Amino acid sequence: MGRRSEPRVDLERLIAKRSRAINASGIRQVFELGARLKDPINLSIGQPDFPVPEPVKQAAIRAIESNHNGYTLTQGITALRRRIAADLADDLGWPADSGEPDSEIDIIVTSGTSGALHIAMLALLDAGDELIIPDPYFVAYPYMATLCGARAVRCDTYPDFRMTARRLEPLISPRTKAVLMNSPANPSGVVLTGAECREIAGLCARRGVLLISDEIYDRFCFEDGRENVAPPGAGPKLRCPSPCRGDGAWNHTLLIRGFGKTYGCTGWRLGYIAGPRRLIDEMTKMQQYSFVCAPAPMQHAAIAAFDCDMSQQIATYQRRRDNVLARLSPLARIEKPGGAFYAFMEVPSRLGLTGAQFATKAVEHGLLLIPGGVFSDRDTHLRLSFAAPDQTIERGLQVLERLLP
């Protein structure tokens, strides 16, 4: 007997407009391509290649064995939030009581920095609102606005990839709710100076616009990207510049940081937001009805992360950065990365190729890169990640030296 015909649902009619407005990540497409290649030279992935520090692993194991496996408070466990507050006091000069009931500052532990950004946008953006983002941008930025019915306004930062107050100010309109900045930046690795950060923070405060600082790579800031933030007369205190540093910055900025990139635990999905309590209250509601809470055992493990010295790993990445620049700068324009672990290389005009075309050509040699059009309205560049073993980077550089005559 033939199969009886069953009623069919018109799935195309059911799919929401917000989902149709979002394209699949170009990075994901490169990952899928790499899975089909035999022994690919993968310089596409933005994931640290070092293991999670042993004390952090052991803390996670102890948490699981101690049955810290259920829900936590939506804001996160108290011990971790207090450890975050202590770090913000040391690094940024924020009040040591951040996150305590009587403080004007609150902290929420989130499901990664992407989760942090998502609940921030849900709490801030209505249909028709505007969010200013840098161009080039982390791939999710424009779509986070789209999911809220808002519009991401691109701030053109080419050719030096510096999001400055001068470039931002003409873009601020009555519909602007927030400016989203990212330093050290993905995909360029550019680090803004302390002066540039202060100018942006001042501009946003004057115009009544929230400044959101995505600092997922805050610890991955190289020696030439750091500045002395110690008061006059004190010993040097070298830190990555931040618009959230200084007296009162917590009143008009929203800080987002995470653990995945710094400690090699990207799959643990753990980040946090700190800022004005009134805003954090609204974001807590958004987390409650979406992610509920960040993974409980990982929250306990993250407390141990603050005591881990990652300077050796950061020095290794700086050495890799220097090698990439020494080999490729004579062949193509690369703005010097001051942090993160990316080089954003311009495809030389003499080749007559777009970023996507060059990336396709590189795949023919087994090399995986991300075309610049994934991160921008322009397709003139390529992102190379040096978060890879030295031998993989060497193989990739040899291919690029052949493709960049």
MARKOL-544263 format. One record per residue (C-alpha): x, y, z; residue number from 1; residue in three letters. Coordinates in pm, 1 decimal, decimal comma. Example, Ala and Ser with C-alpha at 12.3 -4.5 7.8 and 13.67 -1.06 7.14 Angstrom:
BEGIN
DRENLO         xx         yy         zz   resi   resn
DRENLO     1230,0     -450,0      780,0      1    Ala
DRENLO     1367,0     -106,0      714,0      2    Ser
% end
This chain:
BEGIN
DRENLO         xx         yy         zz   resi   resn
DRENLO        0,0        0,0        0,0      1    Met
DRENLO      121,9      354,0      -75,0      2    Gly
DRENLO      182,3      596,1      208,0      3    Arg
DRENLO     -122,1      794,8      300,4      4    Arg
DRENLO      -83,4     1162,7      221,7      5    Ser
DRENLO      -52,3     1363,8      544,2      6    Glu
DRENLO     -140,8     1731,8      577,0      7    Pro
DRENLO      166,2     1953,0      534,2      8    Arg
DRENLO      232,2     2268,4      733,1      9    Val
DRENLO      346,3     2572,0      533,6     10    Asp
DRENLO      667,6     2633,4      726,4     11    Leu
DRENLO      763,5     2934,5      515,5     12    Glu
DRENLO      450,3     3112,0      634,4     13    Arg
DRENLO      537,8     3041,3      997,5     14    Leu
DRENLO      897,3     3168,3     1005,3     15    Ile
DRENLO      928,5     3505,8     1176,6     16    Ala
DRENLO     1052,2     3813,6      994,4     17    Lys
DRENLO     1327,3     3862,5     1253,2     18    Arg
DRENLO     1470,7     3522,4     1168,6     19    Ser
DRENLO     1455,3     3588,5      795,6     20    Arg
DRENLO     1641,8     3916,0      852,0     21    Ala
DRENLO     1944,7     3733,1      989,1     22    Ile
DRENLO     2199,0     3552,0      775,0     23    Asn
DRENLO     2393,1     3250,5      894,0     24    Ala
DRENLO     2735,4     3348,9     1025,9     25    Ser
DRENLO     3007,4     3359,8      762,7     26    Gly
DRENLO     3245,3     3229,8     1028,9     27    Ile
DRENLO     3028,8     2922,6     1079,4     28    Arg
DRENLO     3034,0     2859,7      706,2     29    Gln
DRENLO     3415,7     2863,5      709,1     30    Val
DRENLO     3417,9     2620,4     1002,8     31    Phe
DRENLO     3191,3     2385,2      809,9     32    Glu
DRENLO     3419,3     2412,0      507,8     33    Leu
DRENLO     3721,5     2333,3      723,3     34    Gly
DRENLO     3554,3     2018,2      852,9     35    Ala
DRENLO     3547,2     1887,2      494,7     36    Arg
DRENLO     3916,0     1954,8      426,6     37    Leu
DRENLO     4191,3     1706,9      501,6     38    Lys
DRENLO     4447,2     1863,1      740,0     39    Asp
DRENLO     4337,7     2226,7      688,4     40    Pro
DRENLO     4558,0     2517,7      792,5     41    Ile
DRENLO     4300,0     2676,0     1017,1     42    Asn
DRENLO     4371,2     3042,0     1092,3     43    Leu
DRENLO     4003,5     3128,7     1104,5     44    Ser
DRENLO     3895,8     3040,4     1454,4     45    Ile
DRENLO     3894,8     3298,5     1732,4     46    Gly
DRENLO     3952,5     3051,7     2011,5     47    Gln
DRENLO     4260,7     3027,0     2236,2     48    Pro
DRENLO     4478,4     2723,1     2166,2     49    Asp
DRENLO     4602,3     2686,0     2524,8     50    Phe
DRENLO     4432,9     2463,3     2786,1     51    Pro
DRENLO     4226,4     2591,6     3075,6     52    Val
DRENLO     4461,8     2654,8     3370,8     53    Pro
DRENLO     4476,7     2353,9     3600,7     54    Glu
DRENLO     4352,0     2537,6     3913,9     55    Pro
DRENLO     4042,7     2648,6     3722,4     56    Val
DRENLO     3976,6     2295,3     3594,2     57    Lys
DRENLO     4011,0     2154,9     3944,0     58    Gln
DRENLO     3774,8     2419,2     4079,9     59    Ala
DRENLO     3515,4     2314,7     3820,5     60    Ala
DRENLO     3558,2     1949,1     3911,8     61    Ile
DRENLO     3519,8     2025,2     4282,4     62    Arg
DRENLO     3207,3     2228,6     4211,7     63    Ala
DRENLO     3047,5     1941,4     4020,9     64    Ile
DRENLO     3146,9     1684,6     4283,0     65    Glu
DRENLO     3013,6     1916,9     4554,6     66    Ser
DRENLO     2677,7     1915,8     4375,5     67    Asn
DRENLO     2680,6     2278,5     4267,6     68    His
DRENLO     2482,2     2169,5     3964,1     69    Asn
DRENLO     2145,2     2334,2     4008,5     70    Gly
DRENLO     2011,1     2678,8     3937,1     71    Tyr
DRENLO     2179,7     2979,0     4093,0     72    Thr
DRENLO     2037,4     3323,1     4152,9     73    Leu
DRENLO     1974,5     3487,5     3817,9     74    Thr
DRENLO     2243,0     3747,6     3899,2     75    Gln
DRENLO     2500,5     3476,4     3976,8     76    Gly
DRENLO     2653,9     3336,1     4294,2     77    Ile
DRENLO     2751,4     3590,7     4556,9     78    Thr
DRENLO     3113,0     3474,0     4588,6     79    Ala
DRENLO     3183,3     3527,7     4217,6     80    Leu
DRENLO     3008,8     3862,9     4205,1     81    Arg
DRENLO     3217,2     3982,8     4499,7     82    Arg
DRENLO     3535,8     3861,0     4331,6     83    Arg
DRENLO     3437,9     4050,1     4015,7     84    Ile
DRENLO     3372,1     4362,0     4224,2     85    Ala
DRENLO     3719,4     4336,8     4380,9     86    Ala
DRENLO     3877,0     4308,8     4036,8     87    Asp
DRENLO     3685,3     4610,3     3905,9     88    Leu
DRENLO     3796,4     4811,1     4208,9     89    Ala
DRENLO     4160,5     4721,1     4143,4     90    Asp
DRENLO     4152,8     4759,6     3764,7     91    Asp
DRENLO     3906,6     5042,0     3702,7     92    Leu
DRENLO     3883,7     5220,2     4036,8     93    Gly
DRENLO     3515,3     5132,0     4087,1     94    Trp
DRENLO     3374,5     5123,5     4443,0     95    Pro
DRENLO     3463,1     4803,2     4626,0     96    Ala
DRENLO     3098,7     4748,2     4725,6     97    Asp
DRENLO     2978,1     4706,6     4365,0     98    Ser
DRENLO     2699,4     4450,4     4355,8     99    Gly
DRENLO     2609,4     4486,5     4723,7    100    Glu
DRENLO     2246,0     4572,1     4805,0    101    Pro
DRENLO     2312,1     4937,2     4891,8    102    Asp
DRENLO     2548,7     5007,3     4601,7    103    Ser
DRENLO     2448,2     5215,4     4299,6    104    Glu
DRENLO     2641,6     4963,7     4085,1    105    Ile
DRENLO     2529,8     4609,5     4020,3    106    Asp
DRENLO     2682,6     4302,1     3856,1    107    Ile
DRENLO     2519,0     4012,5     3676,2    108    Ile
DRENLO     2697,9     3693,4     3570,5    109    Val
DRENLO     2587,1     3594,2     3220,8    110    Thr
DRENLO     2595,9     3307,1     2975,1    111    Ser
DRENLO     2904,1     3436,0     2794,1    112    Gly
DRENLO     2962,3     3787,0     2668,9    113    Thr
DRENLO     2726,4     3718,6     2379,7    114    Ser
DRENLO     2457,5     3642,5     2635,9    115    Gly
DRENLO     2548,3     3964,8     2814,2    116    Ala
DRENLO     2511,1     4167,6     2495,8    117    Leu
DRENLO     2184,2     3995,0     2412,6    118    His
DRENLO     2010,7     4077,6     2741,1    119    Ile
DRENLO     2152,5     4430,6     2731,4    120    Ala
DRENLO     1994,0     4489,8     2391,9    121    Met
DRENLO     1662,8     4337,2     2500,7    122    Leu
DRENLO     1653,6     4572,8     2798,0    123    Ala
DRENLO     1752,9     4883,8     2601,2    124    Leu
DRENLO     1627,6     4873,2     2243,4    125    Leu
DRENLO     1273,9     4920,5     2114,2    126    Asp
DRENLO     1158,9     4904,8     1753,5    127    Ala
DRENLO     1297,8     5202,3     1563,3    128    Gly
DRENLO     1580,0     5273,0     1809,3    129    Asp
DRENLO     1939,8     5301,4     1692,9    130    Glu
DRENLO     2258,4     5137,0     1818,0    131    Leu
DRENLO     2590,3     5270,9     1689,6    132    Ile
DRENLO     2850,9     5001,2     1623,3    133    Ile
DRENLO     3199,7     5011,1     1472,4    134    Pro
DRENLO     3256,7     4898,2     1114,6    135    Asp
DRENLO     3422,8     4645,5     1100,0    136    Pro
DRENLO     3231,8     4477,8     1381,5    137    Tyr
DRENLO     3196,2     4148,4     1566,1    138    Phe
DRENLO     2955,5     3950,0     1350,2    139    Val
DRENLO     2668,8     3946,4     1602,1    140    Ala
DRENLO     2652,7     4322,2     1666,7    141    Tyr
DRENLO     2418,3     4431,2     1386,2    142    Pro
DRENLO     2186,5     4133,9     1433,1    143    Tyr
DRENLO     2150,4     4197,0     1805,0    144    Met
DRENLO     1982,5     4522,8     1707,6    145    Ala
DRENLO     1778,4     4346,2     1438,1    146    Thr
DRENLO     1638,0     4099,3     1692,1    147    Leu
DRENLO     1497,0     4395,3     1885,0    148    Cys
DRENLO     1349,7     4565,4     1578,8    149    Gly
DRENLO     1615,9     4832,9     1609,1    150    Ala
DRENLO     1879,6     4949,7     1360,4    151    Arg
DRENLO     2256,7     4919,0     1386,7    152    Ala
DRENLO     2421,9     5237,5     1257,8    153    Val
DRENLO     2773,2     5166,3     1129,2    154    Arg
DRENLO     3060,2     5393,6     1230,6    155    Cys
DRENLO     3315,8     5374,5      951,2    156    Asp
DRENLO     3658,5     5324,3     1113,0    157    Thr
DRENLO     3860,7     5246,8      799,1    158    Tyr
DRENLO     4152,5     5253,5      737,5    159    Pro
DRENLO     4295,2     5259,9     1093,6    160    Asp
DRENLO     3998,2     5090,9     1269,8    161    Phe
DRENLO     3980,2     5348,5     1547,9    162    Arg
DRENLO     3630,3     5432,0     1670,3    163    Met
DRENLO     3679,2     5792,3     1778,0    164    Thr
DRENLO     3451,5     6061,0     1919,0    165    Ala
DRENLO     3502,7     6263,3     1600,1    166    Arg
DRENLO     3372,5     5976,9     1388,6    167    Arg
DRENLO     3090,4     5896,8     1629,2    168    Leu
DRENLO     2936,4     6237,0     1693,0    169    Glu
DRENLO     2774,7     6293,9     1350,4    170    Pro
DRENLO     2598,4     5957,1     1383,4    171    Leu
DRENLO     2419,7     6032,9     1710,5    172    Ile
DRENLO     2052,5     6110,0     1650,3    173    Ser
DRENLO     1739,2     6144,8     1866,1    174    Pro
DRENLO     1685,6     5772,8     1809,8    175    Arg
DRENLO     2029,6     5669,8     1939,5    176    Thr
DRENLO     2007,4     5466,9     2260,2    177    Lys
DRENLO     2362,3     5336,8     2287,1    178    Ala
DRENLO     2710,9     5325,0     2139,6    179    Val
DRENLO     2876,4     4983,6     2139,6    180    Leu
DRENLO     3255,4     4989,6     2135,6    181    Met
DRENLO     3500,8     4698,6     2134,3    182    Asn
DRENLO     3864,3     4743,9     2236,0    183    Ser
DRENLO     4078,6     4538,2     2190,2    184    Pro
DRENLO     3874,9     4486,7     1877,8    185    Ala
DRENLO     3756,0     4189,5     1679,5    186    Asn
DRENLO     3845,1     4160,3     1388,8    187    Pro
DRENLO     4128,7     4414,9     1381,4    188    Ser
DRENLO     4296,8     4373,9     1721,0    189    Gly
DRENLO     4324,2     4754,7     1744,6    190    Val
DRENLO     4335,7     4899,4     2097,7    191    Val
DRENLO     4209,1     5252,1     2157,3    192    Leu
DRENLO     4420,9     5485,1     2368,9    193    Thr
DRENLO     4310,8     5607,5     2709,5    194    Gly
DRENLO     4251,7     5953,7     2563,1    195    Ala
DRENLO     4031,9     5812,3     2285,3    196    Glu
DRENLO     3833,8     5611,7     2541,7    197    Cys
DRENLO     3778,5     5917,6     2761,8    198    Arg
DRENLO     3666,9     6127,4     2464,1    199    Glu
DRENLO     3408,6     5867,5     2364,5    200    Ile
DRENLO     3282,3     5833,5     2721,7    201    Ala
DRENLO     3256,0     6211,7     2754,6    202    Gly
DRENLO     3070,9     6246,3     2425,3    203    Leu
DRENLO     2816,4     5979,3     2519,4    204    Cys
DRENLO     2759,8     6132,8     2863,2    205    Ala
DRENLO     2703,0     6479,9     2713,1    206    Arg
DRENLO     2458,5     6348,2     2455,6    207    Arg
DRENLO     2267,3     6128,2     2701,6    208    Gly
DRENLO     2362,8     5806,4     2522,8    209    Val
DRENLO     2467,7     5487,6     2699,7    210    Leu
DRENLO     2818,6     5364,7     2624,6    211    Leu
DRENLO     2851,5     4984,5     2619,0    212    Ile
DRENLO     3212,2     4867,3     2634,2    213    Ser
DRENLO     3263,4     4510,1     2512,2    214    Asp
DRENLO     3595,7     4417,5     2672,1    215    Glu
DRENLO     3606,0     4043,3     2610,4    216    Ile
DRENLO     3977,7     4076,2     2524,0    217    Tyr
DRENLO     4065,9     4308,4     2815,3    218    Asp
DRENLO     4338,6     4076,8     2948,9    219    Arg
DRENLO     4469,9     4007,0     2598,3    220    Phe
DRENLO     4631,3     4346,4     2564,0    221    Cys
DRENLO     4995,1     4346,4     2453,9    222    Phe
DRENLO     5274,6     4557,4     2601,0    223    Glu
DRENLO     5241,4     4825,6     2334,8    224    Asp
DRENLO     4864,1     4843,7     2388,7    225    Gly
DRENLO     4878,6     4901,0     2765,1    226    Arg
DRENLO     4902,2     5234,3     2945,8    227    Glu
DRENLO     5007,6     5338,4     3294,5    228    Asn
DRENLO     4687,6     5409,1     3490,5    229    Val
DRENLO     4854,6     5465,6     3829,7    230    Ala
DRENLO     4804,0     5804,4     3997,3    231    Pro
DRENLO     5096,3     6050,2     3990,8    232    Pro
DRENLO     5375,2     5948,8     4225,6    233    Gly
DRENLO     5268,4     5585,1     4244,9    234    Ala
DRENLO     5449,4     5296,0     4084,6    235    Gly
DRENLO     5354,9     5191,9     3729,0    236    Pro
DRENLO     5027,7     5008,1     3680,9    237    Lys
DRENLO     4999,9     4897,2     3320,2    238    Leu
DRENLO     4649,1     4817,2     3202,6    239    Arg
DRENLO     4444,7     4800,4     2886,1    240    Cys
DRENLO     4273,5     5138,8     2829,2    241    Pro
DRENLO     3900,5     5140,9     2905,3    242    Ser
DRENLO     3624,8     5405,0     2888,5    243    Pro
DRENLO     3492,7     5256,3     3213,6    244    Cys
DRENLO     3799,3     5360,3     3414,1    245    Arg
DRENLO     3785,0     5658,6     3648,7    246    Gly
DRENLO     3562,3     5841,5     3893,8    247    Asp
DRENLO     3195,2     5815,8     3814,0    248    Gly
DRENLO     3240,2     5616,1     3492,0    249    Ala
DRENLO     3004,9     5353,2     3632,1    250    Trp
DRENLO     2717,2     5601,3     3617,7    251    Asn
DRENLO     2701,2     5620,6     3238,3    252    His
DRENLO     2881,0     5313,3     3101,8    253    Thr
DRENLO     2796,9     4947,2     3082,3    254    Leu
DRENLO     3095,4     4712,9     3107,8    255    Leu
DRENLO     3093,6     4365,1     2955,2    256    Ile
DRENLO     3376,6     4119,1     3018,3    257    Arg
DRENLO     3417,7     3743,6     3014,9    258    Gly
DRENLO     3631,8     3443,2     3097,4    259    Phe
DRENLO     3633,3     3236,1     2777,3    260    Gly
DRENLO     3907,3     3411,7     2579,5    261    Lys
DRENLO     4135,2     3489,3     2874,5    262    Thr
DRENLO     4134,3     3142,7     3030,2    263    Tyr
DRENLO     4074,3     2922,0     2725,3    264    Gly
DRENLO     3725,8     2811,2     2837,9    265    Cys
DRENLO     3508,9     2951,0     2558,8    266    Thr
DRENLO     3274,6     2651,7     2580,7    267    Gly
DRENLO     3190,9     2726,6     2943,0    268    Trp
DRENLO     2985,7     3030,1     2833,5    269    Arg
DRENLO     3062,4     3266,3     3116,9    270    Leu
DRENLO     3073,7     3646,1     3121,8    271    Gly
DRENLO     2940,9     3938,1     3322,9    272    Tyr
DRENLO     2792,9     4287,6     3302,1    273    Ile
DRENLO     2857,7     4569,1     3548,3    274    Ala
DRENLO     2701,0     4912,7     3551,2    275    Gly
DRENLO     2418,7     5128,7     3687,8    276    Pro
DRENLO     2187,8     4923,9     3910,2    277    Arg
DRENLO     1873,6     5050,8     3736,4    278    Arg
DRENLO     1992,5     4906,2     3405,2    279    Leu
DRENLO     2118,9     4583,0     3557,5    280    Ile
DRENLO     1777,4     4531,1     3720,4    281    Asp
DRENLO     1615,0     4532,7     3377,0    282    Glu
DRENLO     1879,6     4303,6     3229,5    283    Met
DRENLO     1831,5     4061,1     3517,0    284    Thr
DRENLO     1466,9     4025,7     3412,2    285    Lys
DRENLO     1574,4     3953,6     3055,8    286    Met
DRENLO     1815,7     3684,4     3176,3    287    Gln
DRENLO     1553,6     3534,6     3406,0    288    Gln
DRENLO     1320,3     3475,2     3113,8    289    Tyr
DRENLO     1586,4     3359,1     2867,4    290    Ser
DRENLO     1905,6     3192,9     2997,7    291    Phe
DRENLO     1777,5     3176,6     3360,3    292    Val
DRENLO     2133,6     3180,6     3496,8    293    Cys
DRENLO     2490,5     3114,7     3389,1    294    Ala
DRENLO     2619,2     2753,4     3427,8    295    Pro
DRENLO     2648,5     2692,3     3802,7    296    Ala
DRENLO     2969,1     2481,3     3825,6    297    Pro
DRENLO     3149,9     2721,2     3594,1    298    Met
DRENLO     3058,8     3015,8     3815,5    299    Gln
DRENLO     3233,9     2847,7     4108,3    300    His
DRENLO     3534,2     2766,6     3888,9    301    Ala
DRENLO     3564,8     3125,6     3764,7    302    Ala
DRENLO     3650,2     3246,7     4114,9    303    Ile
DRENLO     3981,1     3059,6     4085,4    304    Ala
DRENLO     4051,7     3218,2     3745,6    305    Ala
DRENLO     4122,2     3558,8     3900,7    306    Phe
DRENLO     4428,3     3413,8     4074,6    307    Asp
DRENLO     4578,3     3268,3     3755,3    308    Cys
DRENLO     4873,5     3443,2     3594,2    309    Asp
DRENLO     4817,3     3441,2     3216,8    310    Met
DRENLO     5117,5     3660,6     3131,9    311    Ser
DRENLO     5308,9     3373,8     2969,6    312    Gln
DRENLO     5020,7     3297,2     2733,0    313    Gln
DRENLO     4978,0     3665,2     2646,4    314    Ile
DRENLO     5353,3     3696,1     2578,1    315    Ala
DRENLO     5329,9     3395,5     2344,8    316    Thr
DRENLO     5050,0     3562,9     2150,2    317    Tyr
DRENLO     5245,3     3887,9     2131,9    318    Gln
DRENLO     5540,6     3696,5     1985,0    319    Arg
DRENLO     5308,4     3538,2     1729,6    320    Arg
DRENLO     5164,2     3880,8     1648,2    321    Arg
DRENLO     5513,8     4015,7     1587,0    322    Asp
DRENLO     5596,1     3723,1     1358,3    323    Asn
DRENLO     5278,6     3771,8     1152,7    324    Val
DRENLO     5350,3     4142,7     1111,4    325    Leu
DRENLO     5714,5     4088,4     1018,7    326    Ala
DRENLO     5620,5     3836,7      750,4    327    Arg
DRENLO     5310,0     3999,1      601,7    328    Leu
DRENLO     5349,5     4376,0      647,1    329    Ser
DRENLO     5590,5     4401,5      351,3    330    Pro
DRENLO     5325,2     4232,2      133,8    331    Leu
DRENLO     4996,3     4388,5      249,9    332    Ala
DRENLO     4863,4     4661,9      476,3    333    Arg
DRENLO     4795,5     4546,3      833,8    334    Ile
DRENLO     4709,4     4784,3     1114,4    335    Glu
DRENLO     4918,3     4675,5     1413,2    336    Lys
DRENLO     4704,4     4479,3     1661,3    337    Pro
DRENLO     4754,7     4600,1     2018,1    338    Gly
DRENLO     4555,8     4310,8     2162,3    339    Gly
DRENLO     4322,1     4015,1     2099,6    340    Ala
DRENLO     4467,2     3758,1     1857,1    341    Phe
DRENLO     4374,8     3874,2     1508,8    342    Tyr
DRENLO     4539,2     4049,7     1217,9    343    Ala
DRENLO     4305,1     4222,6      971,1    344    Phe
DRENLO     4492,2     4227,5      642,1    345    Met
DRENLO     4391,0     4436,5      342,7    346    Glu
DRENLO     4383,2     4248,7       13,3    347    Val
DRENLO     4629,8     4442,0     -205,8    348    Pro
DRENLO     4450,7     4627,6     -485,3    349    Ser
DRENLO     4711,9     4496,1     -730,5    350    Arg
DRENLO     4549,4     4151,8     -700,9    351    Leu
DRENLO     4205,6     4273,2     -812,4    352    Gly
DRENLO     4032,0     4042,7     -561,4    353    Leu
DRENLO     3769,5     4089,4     -293,3    354    Thr
DRENLO     3822,5     3940,9       49,5    355    Gly
DRENLO     3585,1     3655,2      -32,8    356    Ala
DRENLO     3766,0     3582,0     -359,6    357    Gln
DRENLO     4104,3     3578,3     -188,7    358    Phe
DRENLO     3968,4     3351,2       88,4    359    Ala
DRENLO     3839,4     3111,0     -177,4    360    Thr
DRENLO     4181,0     3110,1     -341,7    361    Lys
DRENLO     4342,3     3040,2       -2,9    362    Ala
DRENLO     4111,9     2741,8       51,1    363    Val
DRENLO     4253,2     2588,8     -267,3    364    Glu
DRENLO     4584,6     2576,0      -76,1    365    His
DRENLO     4419,8     2436,5      237,0    366    Gly
DRENLO     4425,9     2769,2      424,1    367    Leu
DRENLO     4117,0     2891,1      609,3    368    Leu
DRENLO     4074,7     3266,0      666,3    369    Leu
DRENLO     3764,2     3479,2      726,0    370    Ile
DRENLO     3680,7     3730,4      450,7    371    Pro
DRENLO     3636,3     4086,8      569,2    372    Gly
DRENLO     3282,1     4109,0      434,3    373    Gly
DRENLO     3173,4     3889,7      726,4    374    Val
DRENLO     3263,6     4174,1      963,6    375    Phe
DRENLO     3185,4     4477,6      752,7    376    Ser
DRENLO     2988,6     4642,2      476,7    377    Asp
DRENLO     3318,7     4625,8      284,1    378    Arg
DRENLO     3487,3     4311,9      155,1    379    Asp
DRENLO     3841,2     4441,7      123,1    380    Thr
DRENLO     4017,9     4256,9      403,3    381    His
DRENLO     4083,0     3915,7      558,7    382    Leu
DRENLO     4094,1     3817,1      924,3    383    Arg
DRENLO     4379,8     3592,7     1025,8    384    Leu
DRENLO     4375,4     3444,1     1374,9    385    Ser
DRENLO     4707,1     3368,4     1541,2    386    Phe
DRENLO     4532,0     3169,7     1815,1    387    Ala
DRENLO     4685,7     2857,9     1662,5    388    Ala
DRENLO     4997,4     2644,6     1717,1    389    Pro
DRENLO     5320,8     2793,3     1583,9    390    Asp
DRENLO     5357,0     2524,5     1318,1    391    Gln
DRENLO     5006,0     2595,4     1187,8    392    Thr
DRENLO     5079,0     2967,6     1170,8    393    Ile
DRENLO     5403,9     2897,3      986,5    394    Glu
DRENLO     5225,3     2684,6      726,3    395    Arg
DRENLO     4965,3     2958,1      679,5    396    Gly
DRENLO     5225,1     3232,1      641,3    397    Leu
DRENLO     5404,3     3029,7      374,7    398    Gln
DRENLO     5079,7     3002,0      176,7    399    Val
DRENLO     5012,1     3374,2      211,3    400    Leu
DRENLO     5364,5     3462,9      100,0    401    Glu
DRENLO     5299,3     3265,7     -219,2    402    Arg
DRENLO     4958,0     3427,1     -273,4    403    Leu
DRENLO     5079,9     3784,0     -211,2    404    Leu
DRENLO     5348,3     3834,9     -477,6    405    Pro
% end
